[in-house]
């Protein structure tokens, strides 16, 4: 594979993007800097590149997805790749074919990059040991969602001009959130302070080992934060009884205009979709001047173009 020089002269040699935990600060900056070169392609007038012309990218999704699947597909097409969208429903996995056999058969059709989403933590890592093509983790269980973490950090840097020295609050279902883990790894390596906030029942017991501050009360930490990222309640991953009721959760941990008045005027409000309006965040807050939620979606395209381009081994000026 050909090494790719990022705009900041960091040589990129990795074949896979499996998580942010294993990346260095320099590698994280290389992806973010590279994403800036593609930002114009995610805004009108849309610029189509040729970096992946002749390459085949498959979206191998074993879980439902809207933003991530569409974003990766569009990113690959903007780079000139052929794109195959795979869904486990109606596939041979329903006939008993294994996850690995399914992937190896698809790779045999001439696939260069696989974008993998799976309900089992570690599934992309396992797949990377059995196929020769590049693997991008698009979310594995409650483990990591690296490109979501990258686009969140890209948005912070774009809106506030830096990451180093900022205080970022991750609020909500920390225990079941792969987005939280990717954000924590990336933000800490880039010099931010991270506060995780949520009910004790939605907080991993060993979370302090990550080097974060833990709070079970949102209101006291609000004035300290430069960024608040409201994480979705992962109803599909949890058992019943982790908090008394949805209205009670919204009262204690939901973002609304009253809480925004207690925060810094320039607070940046983020939320990885889909958002549950009225649960993690009210419509007024989600659509208000502090919110960059839709900008996160736009930035996701630039970040995913950068990731696919770097993993393809193409020269950075293509």
Secondary structure, 3 states (H helix, E strand, C coil): CCCEECCCCCEECCCCECCCCCCCHHHHHHHHHHHHHHHHHHCCCCCCCCCCCCCEEEEEECCCCCHHHHHHHHHHHHCCCEEEEEECCCCHHHHCCCHHHHHHHHHCCCCCEEEEEECCCCHHHHHHCCCCCEEEEEEECCCECHHHHHHHHHHHHHHHCCCCCCEEEEECCCCCCHHHHHHHHHHHHCCCEEEEECCHHHCCCCHHHHCCEEECCHHHHHCCCCEEEECCCCHHHCCCCCCCCHHHHHHHHCECHHHHCCCCCCCEEECCCCCCECCCECHHHHCCCCECHHHHHHHHHHHHHHHHHHHHCCCCCC
